[in-house]
Amino acid sequence: MEKRPLFILGDLFANALVATAATALTSVLIGGTWGMLPGMLVGMLLGMLIVFPLGLGLLSPLLGAMEVISPCMLSGMLGGMWGGMMTLSGNQVVFWGIGTGVCVVAMIYLLNAIVTGPQNLRHKG
């Protein structure tokens, strides 16, 4: 996992941007009016679809495709679920979007640390 500070900030920005855009899109189109389950399912789909122009078109050339698409897909789906299930105002959309993006990045970094375990930095040879 990348540990350079600028990359981590880029990762946080990318996920927060995608999650906020997905939350805003689904909040405008659905806005909690369809009920919880349909709003969540359609919100997940819209959240995944918004990753393609933002993730592939805008963010991948800067941060790398695999580093952007995987976490941003999860951020987009979760952000879309929030916007599809709840009626959110402008400030709430930003709050839920940024919070979702930051939480996804924190969760991915934590799970990566658990899976890879302690790293031995000395070369064995």
Backbone hydrogen bonds, N-H to C=O, Kabsch-Sander energy under -0.5 kcal/mol:
donor,donor_aa,acceptor,acceptor_aa,energy
8,I,4,R,-2.3
9,L,5,P,-2.4
10,G,6,L,-2.2
11,D,7,F,-2.6
12,L,8,I,-2.5
13,F,9,L,-2.7
14,A,10,G,-2.8
15,N,11,D,-2.3
16,A,12,L,-2.4
17,L,13,F,-2.6
18,V,14,A,-2.4
19,A,15,N,-2.6
20,T,16,A,-2.3
21,A,17,L,-2.5
22,A,18,V,-2.6
23,T,19,A,-2.5
24,A,20,T,-2.6
25,L,21,A,-2.6
26,T,22,A,-2.4
27,S,23,T,-2.0
28,V,24,A,-2.1
29,L,25,L,-2.5
30,I,26,T,-2.7
31,G,26,T,-2.0
32,G,84,G,-0.6
33,T,30,I,-1.4
39,G,35,G,-1.5
40,M,36,M,-2.3
41,L,37,L,-2.4
42,V,38,P,-2.6
43,G,39,G,-1.9
44,M,40,M,-2.2
45,L,41,L,-1.9
46,L,42,V,-2.7
47,G,43,G,-2.4
48,M,44,M,-2.1
49,L,45,L,-2.2
50,I,46,L,-1.9
51,V,47,G,-0.5
51,V,48,M,-0.7
52,F,48,M,-0.6
52,F,49,L,-0.7
54,L,50,I,-1.5
55,G,51,V,-3.2
56,L,51,V,-1.0
56,L,52,F,-1.1
57,G,52,F,-1.2
58,L,53,P,-0.8
58,L,54,L,-0.8
59,L,54,L,-2.2
60,S,55,G,-2.3
62,L,59,L,-0.7
63,L,59,L,-2.4
64,G,60,S,-2.5
68,V,64,G,-1.1
69,I,65,A,-3.0
70,S,66,M,-1.0
72,C,68,V,-2.2
73,M,69,I,-2.2
74,L,70,S,-1.3
75,S,71,P,-2.3
76,G,72,C,-2.9
77,M,73,M,-2.2
78,L,74,L,-2.5
79,G,75,S,-2.7
80,G,76,G,-2.5
81,M,77,M,-1.9
82,W,78,L,-2.1
83,G,79,G,-2.2
84,G,80,G,-2.0
85,M,81,M,-2.0
86,M,82,W,-2.1
88,L,86,M,-0.7
93,V,89,S,-2.3
94,V,90,G,-1.7
95,F,91,N,-2.4
96,W,92,Q,-2.9
97,G,93,V,-2.4
98,I,94,V,-2.7
99,G,95,F,-2.3
100,T,96,W,-2.2
101,G,97,G,-2.3
102,V,98,I,-2.5
103,C,99,G,-2.3
104,V,100,T,-2.4
105,V,101,G,-2.0
106,A,102,V,-2.5
107,M,103,C,-2.5
108,I,104,V,-2.5
109,Y,105,V,-2.5
110,L,106,A,-2.3
111,L,107,M,-2.8
112,N,108,I,-2.3
113,A,109,Y,-1.9
114,I,110,L,-2.1
115,V,111,L,-2.6
116,T,112,N,-2.6
117,G,113,A,-1.5
121,L,119,Q,-0.7
125,G,123,H,-0.6
